[in-house]
């Protein structure tokens, strides 16, 4: 089975004061074991780590720039 990778950038949504939580939940709902979800955000989305951990994801975070964090979530097999 091929690994699925979904990438979502919510920086513009947050800049426009649009809450992206529902969009994130919608993006991850189809992911299976070893699939990847990459999130781009203007800050380290720490509260999301707990939510997605409860849904079976591990994560790695990277600060790309002053207002650009890239977080790679991997669904556990």
C-alpha atoms as an extended CHARMM CRD file, in Angstrom:
* protein
*
        77  EXT
         1         1  UNK       CA              0.0000000000        0.0000000000        0.0000000000  PROA      1               0.0000000000
         2         2  UNK       CA              1.3220000000        3.4070000000       -0.9480000000  PROA      2               0.0000000000
         3         3  UNK       CA              2.0690000000        5.9810000000        1.7320000000  PROA      3               0.0000000000
         4         4  UNK       CA             -0.2500000000        8.9780000000        1.5770000000  PROA      4               0.0000000000
         5         5  UNK       CA              1.1420000000       12.4620000000        2.2590000000  PROA      5               0.0000000000
         6         6  UNK       CA             -1.1680000000       15.4030000000        2.9130000000  PROA      6               0.0000000000
         7         7  UNK       CA              0.2520000000       18.9020000000        3.2550000000  PROA      7               0.0000000000
         8         8  UNK       CA             -1.7020000000       21.8310000000        4.6600000000  PROA      8               0.0000000000
         9         9  UNK       CA             -0.6260000000       25.4510000000        5.1530000000  PROA      9               0.0000000000
        10        10  UNK       CA             -2.7900000000       27.3070000000        7.6790000000  PROA      10              0.0000000000
        11        11  UNK       CA             -0.6680000000       30.4680000000        7.9420000000  PROA      11              0.0000000000
        12        12  UNK       CA             -2.9830000000       32.4860000000        5.7020000000  PROA      12              0.0000000000
        13        13  UNK       CA             -6.0970000000       31.2660000000        7.5530000000  PROA      13              0.0000000000
        14        14  UNK       CA             -4.6580000000       32.3220000000       10.9000000000  PROA      14              0.0000000000
        15        15  UNK       CA             -3.5140000000       35.6610000000        9.4780000000  PROA      15              0.0000000000
        16        16  UNK       CA             -7.1440000000       36.2300000000        8.4450000000  PROA      16              0.0000000000
        17        17  UNK       CA             -8.3870000000       35.1150000000       11.8870000000  PROA      17              0.0000000000
        18        18  UNK       CA             -9.9280000000       31.9080000000       10.5190000000  PROA      18              0.0000000000
        19        19  UNK       CA             -9.6980000000       28.9760000000       12.9440000000  PROA      19              0.0000000000
        20        20  UNK       CA             -8.1370000000       26.0470000000       11.0150000000  PROA      20              0.0000000000
        21        21  UNK       CA             -8.8830000000       23.2420000000       13.4870000000  PROA      21              0.0000000000
        22        22  UNK       CA            -11.8010000000       21.7850000000       11.5010000000  PROA      22              0.0000000000
        23        23  UNK       CA             -9.7860000000       21.9250000000        8.2740000000  PROA      23              0.0000000000
        24        24  UNK       CA             -6.9540000000       20.0210000000        9.9860000000  PROA      24              0.0000000000
        25        25  UNK       CA             -9.3220000000       17.3670000000       11.3810000000  PROA      25              0.0000000000
        26        26  UNK       CA            -10.8760000000       16.9510000000        7.9360000000  PROA      26              0.0000000000
        27        27  UNK       CA             -7.4260000000       16.5420000000        6.3400000000  PROA      27              0.0000000000
        28        28  UNK       CA             -6.2980000000       13.7690000000        8.6980000000  PROA      28              0.0000000000
        29        29  UNK       CA             -9.4670000000       11.6770000000        8.8850000000  PROA      29              0.0000000000
        30        30  UNK       CA             -8.5650000000        9.4590000000        5.8940000000  PROA      30              0.0000000000
        31        31  UNK       CA             -4.9760000000        8.7870000000        6.9940000000  PROA      31              0.0000000000
        32        32  UNK       CA             -3.9410000000        5.2340000000        7.8190000000  PROA      32              0.0000000000
        33        33  UNK       CA             -0.8210000000        3.6750000000        9.3520000000  PROA      33              0.0000000000
        34        34  UNK       CA              2.4640000000        5.3050000000        8.2410000000  PROA      34              0.0000000000
        35        35  UNK       CA              0.6620000000        8.0660000000        6.3010000000  PROA      35              0.0000000000
        36        36  UNK       CA              2.0270000000       11.5730000000        6.7790000000  PROA      36              0.0000000000
        37        37  UNK       CA              0.3830000000       14.9210000000        7.4810000000  PROA      37              0.0000000000
        38        38  UNK       CA              2.5700000000       18.0160000000        7.0630000000  PROA      38              0.0000000000
        39        39  UNK       CA              1.3090000000       21.2180000000        8.6590000000  PROA      39              0.0000000000
        40        40  UNK       CA              2.6900000000       24.7110000000        8.0660000000  PROA      40              0.0000000000
        41        41  UNK       CA              1.7830000000       27.2140000000       10.7880000000  PROA      41              0.0000000000
        42        42  UNK       CA              2.9800000000       30.6520000000       11.9700000000  PROA      42              0.0000000000
        43        43  UNK       CA              3.7650000000       29.2910000000       15.4490000000  PROA      43              0.0000000000
        44        44  UNK       CA              4.5370000000       25.9660000000       17.1110000000  PROA      44              0.0000000000
        45        45  UNK       CA              1.0600000000       24.3910000000       17.3810000000  PROA      45              0.0000000000
        46        46  UNK       CA              1.6820000000       22.6660000000       20.7290000000  PROA      46              0.0000000000
        47        47  UNK       CA             -2.0110000000       22.1010000000       21.6540000000  PROA      47              0.0000000000
        48        48  UNK       CA             -2.4400000000       20.1600000000       18.4140000000  PROA      48              0.0000000000
        49        49  UNK       CA              0.3200000000       17.7280000000       19.4150000000  PROA      49              0.0000000000
        50        50  UNK       CA             -1.8330000000       16.3460000000       22.2460000000  PROA      50              0.0000000000
        51        51  UNK       CA             -4.9500000000       16.1030000000       20.0730000000  PROA      51              0.0000000000
        52        52  UNK       CA             -3.1920000000       14.2400000000       17.2750000000  PROA      52              0.0000000000
        53        53  UNK       CA             -1.2250000000       12.0260000000       19.6590000000  PROA      53              0.0000000000
        54        54  UNK       CA             -4.6090000000       10.8130000000       20.9690000000  PROA      54              0.0000000000
        55        55  UNK       CA             -5.4980000000        9.9770000000       17.3500000000  PROA      55              0.0000000000
        56        56  UNK       CA             -2.3550000000        7.8720000000       16.9220000000  PROA      56              0.0000000000
        57        57  UNK       CA              0.1490000000       10.3440000000       15.4760000000  PROA      57              0.0000000000
        58        58  UNK       CA              3.7630000000       11.0660000000       16.3390000000  PROA      58              0.0000000000
        59        59  UNK       CA              5.3200000000       14.3540000000       15.2740000000  PROA      59              0.0000000000
        60        60  UNK       CA              8.5340000000       16.1700000000       14.4210000000  PROA      60              0.0000000000
        61        61  UNK       CA              8.6460000000       19.9510000000       14.4010000000  PROA      61              0.0000000000
        62        62  UNK       CA             10.9810000000       22.3450000000       12.6320000000  PROA      62              0.0000000000
        63        63  UNK       CA             11.1580000000       26.1360000000       12.7930000000  PROA      63              0.0000000000
        64        64  UNK       CA             11.7170000000       27.1690000000        9.1670000000  PROA      64              0.0000000000
        65        65  UNK       CA             11.5880000000       30.9200000000        9.6980000000  PROA      65              0.0000000000
        66        66  UNK       CA             10.4620000000       33.5420000000       12.2060000000  PROA      66              0.0000000000
        67        67  UNK       CA              6.7540000000       32.8740000000       11.5970000000  PROA      67              0.0000000000
        68        68  UNK       CA              6.8970000000       29.5250000000        9.8450000000  PROA      68              0.0000000000
        69        69  UNK       CA              6.7990000000       26.1740000000       11.6130000000  PROA      69              0.0000000000
        70        70  UNK       CA              6.6620000000       22.9040000000        9.7190000000  PROA      70              0.0000000000
        71        71  UNK       CA              5.3120000000       19.9510000000       11.6850000000  PROA      71              0.0000000000
        72        72  UNK       CA              5.3510000000       16.4560000000       10.2290000000  PROA      72              0.0000000000
        73        73  UNK       CA              2.8150000000       14.1080000000       11.8050000000  PROA      73              0.0000000000
        74        74  UNK       CA              3.0800000000       10.3820000000       11.1040000000  PROA      74              0.0000000000
        75        75  UNK       CA              0.1690000000        8.0390000000       11.7530000000  PROA      75              0.0000000000
        76        76  UNK       CA              1.3550000000        5.0140000000       13.7410000000  PROA      76              0.0000000000
        77        77  UNK       CA              0.9660000000        1.6920000000       11.9710000000  PROA      77              0.0000000000
